[in-house]
Each structure stands twice: as structure tokens, then as C-alpha cells.
Amino acid sequence: MAVFNRRNAAVGWVALFIGKRVLKRKAKQAIPAIDPESKQPNKSAVALLLASAVGVATFWRRRSGNEETGEES
């Protein structure tokens, strides 16, 4: 019996197709969204935005700090 045959390929394709749909739905539900009552973003969304901004700023600062001194890692 062959391991790679059309039936197994079809079953695998269907499993991946359905799995992608389920994972996309779960990912959309997990994303913090705007609160419909107050029309403001959730606190977790604001905290995530601030944390990512601080991370990007720190990364850029370190990268630019190496260029000013002329040192290469």
C-alpha cells in the first residue's frame, strides 16, 4: 500500500482547508476590538499598542546607537 496516494492527499487537503478556516475564525475572535458601547478601543488593545511602540522605539534606538559609534557587531 502506498503512503502517498490520491485518497490520502485529498483527506490531507480537506483537513488543511478546514483547519485554516477554523484557525482564522479563532484568530479574529482573539483580536481586541473596539467596544461597541463606548466606541473606544479595549484597554488591552491600547496596552498592546503602547508596548509595541516602546519595543519599536527601543529597537531603533539601539540600531542607531551602533551606527553613531562606528562599531559593527
C-alpha positions as CSV (number, residue, x, y, z in Angstrom):
1,M,0.0,0.0,0.0
2,A,1.4,3.4,-1.0
3,V,1.7,6.0,1.7
4,F,1.2,8.9,-0.8
5,N,-2.0,8.2,-2.8
6,R,-4.9,10.4,-4.0
7,R,-7.2,9.5,-1.1
8,N,-4.6,10.5,1.5
9,A,-3.8,13.6,-0.5
10,A,-7.5,14.6,-0.6
11,V,-8.0,13.9,3.1
12,G,-5.0,16.0,3.9
13,W,-6.1,18.8,1.7
14,V,-9.5,18.9,3.2
15,A,-8.1,18.8,6.8
16,L,-5.8,21.7,6.0
17,F,-8.6,23.7,4.3
18,I,-11.0,23.3,7.2
19,G,-8.2,23.8,9.8
20,K,-7.2,27.1,8.2
21,R,-10.8,28.3,8.3
22,V,-11.2,27.3,12.0
23,L,-7.9,29.0,12.9
24,K,-8.7,32.2,11.1
25,R,-12.1,32.4,12.9
26,K,-10.4,31.8,16.3
27,A,-7.7,34.5,15.5
28,K,-10.4,37.0,14.6
29,Q,-12.2,36.4,17.9
30,A,-8.9,36.7,19.9
31,I,-8.1,40.2,18.5
32,P,-9.0,43.0,20.8
33,A,-11.6,45.2,19.1
34,I,-13.4,48.5,19.6
35,D,-16.0,48.3,22.3
36,P,-19.4,48.9,20.6
37,E,-20.9,50.7,23.6
38,S,-18.3,53.3,24.3
39,K,-16.8,53.4,20.7
40,Q,-13.3,53.2,22.3
41,P,-10.6,50.5,22.0
42,N,-10.4,48.0,24.7
43,K,-7.7,48.6,27.4
44,S,-5.8,45.5,26.2
45,A,-5.7,46.9,22.7
46,V,-4.3,50.2,24.0
47,A,-1.7,48.4,26.1
48,L,-0.7,46.3,23.2
49,L,-0.2,49.3,21.0
50,L,1.8,51.1,23.6
51,A,4.0,48.1,24.3
52,S,4.7,47.6,20.6
53,A,5.5,51.3,20.2
54,V,8.0,51.1,23.1
55,G,9.6,47.9,21.6
56,V,10.0,49.5,18.2
57,A,11.5,52.7,19.7
58,T,13.9,50.7,21.7
59,F,15.0,48.6,18.7
60,W,15.5,51.7,16.6
61,R,17.4,53.5,19.3
62,R,19.8,50.5,19.7
63,R,20.3,50.2,16.0
64,S,21.0,53.9,15.6
65,G,23.3,53.8,18.7
66,N,25.6,51.3,17.0
67,E,25.9,53.4,13.8
68,E,26.9,56.6,15.7
69,T,29.9,55.0,17.4
70,G,31.0,53.3,14.3
71,E,31.1,49.8,15.9
72,E,29.9,46.8,14.0
73,S,28.6,43.7,15.7
